[in-house]
Amino acid sequence: MAEVFARAYGMVVSSLGTMLTEETVKEVDLVVTMGCSLEEVFPVPLISLMAKKVVDCKIDDPRGRTIDDVRNIRTQIEEKVLSLFKKNN
């Protein structure tokens, strides 16, 4: 995924997500997930803070996919992010 974004935008992007902290969750308007189960990733107290802020985009995992598949996933992500941005601004 990082390689596909790098090719599209001409920049190096991290293939790792950002670790959310309690402080971060309190500061943000939305927590956008790409399809992971919150219970598998976050401790229960953090999930309870995120309850009204979580938007799950239900994006397929790009690991092991072809470059074309990953490009399609990238397009899905772009569309979802733009839609969220328009809806919340």
Contacts in CASP RR format, 6 or more apart in sequence:
PFRMAT RR
TARGET T0000
AUTHOR 0000-0000-0000
METHOD contacts of the structure
MODEL  1
MAEVFARAYGMVVSSLGTMLTEETVKEVDLVVTMGCSLEEVFPVPLISLM
AKKVVDCKIDDPRGRTIDDVRNIRTQIEEKVLSLFKKNN
1 15 0 8 1.000
1 62 0 8 1.000
1 70 0 8 1.000
1 73 0 8 1.000
1 74 0 8 1.000
2 12 0 8 1.000
2 13 0 8 1.000
2 14 0 8 1.000
2 15 0 8 1.000
3 67 0 8 1.000
3 70 0 8 1.000
4 62 0 8 1.000
4 67 0 8 1.000
4 70 0 8 1.000
4 71 0 8 1.000
4 74 0 8 1.000
5 11 0 8 1.000
5 13 0 8 1.000
5 74 0 8 1.000
6 12 0 8 1.000
6 13 0 8 1.000
8 74 0 8 1.000
20 31 0 8 1.000
20 42 0 8 1.000
20 46 0 8 1.000
20 50 0 8 1.000
22 45 0 8 1.000
22 46 0 8 1.000
22 49 0 8 1.000
25 31 0 8 1.000
25 46 0 8 1.000
25 49 0 8 1.000
25 50 0 8 1.000
25 53 0 8 1.000
26 49 0 8 1.000
28 53 0 8 1.000
29 53 0 8 1.000
29 88 0 8 1.000
30 53 0 8 1.000
30 54 0 8 1.000
30 55 0 8 1.000
30 84 0 8 1.000
30 88 0 8 1.000
31 50 0 8 1.000
31 53 0 8 1.000
31 54 0 8 1.000
31 55 0 8 1.000
32 54 0 8 1.000
32 55 0 8 1.000
32 56 0 8 1.000
32 57 0 8 1.000
32 80 0 8 1.000
32 81 0 8 1.000
32 84 0 8 1.000
33 54 0 8 1.000
33 55 0 8 1.000
33 56 0 8 1.000
33 57 0 8 1.000
34 56 0 8 1.000
34 57 0 8 1.000
34 58 0 8 1.000
34 59 0 8 1.000
34 77 0 8 1.000
35 56 0 8 1.000
35 57 0 8 1.000
35 58 0 8 1.000
35 59 0 8 1.000
38 47 0 8 1.000
38 50 0 8 1.000
38 54 0 8 1.000
39 47 0 8 1.000
42 50 0 8 1.000
55 84 0 8 1.000
57 76 0 8 1.000
57 77 0 8 1.000
57 80 0 8 1.000
59 73 0 8 1.000
59 76 0 8 1.000
59 77 0 8 1.000
59 80 0 8 1.000
60 69 0 8 1.000
60 73 0 8 1.000
60 76 0 8 1.000
62 69 0 8 1.000
62 70 0 8 1.000
62 73 0 8 1.000
65 73 0 8 1.000
END
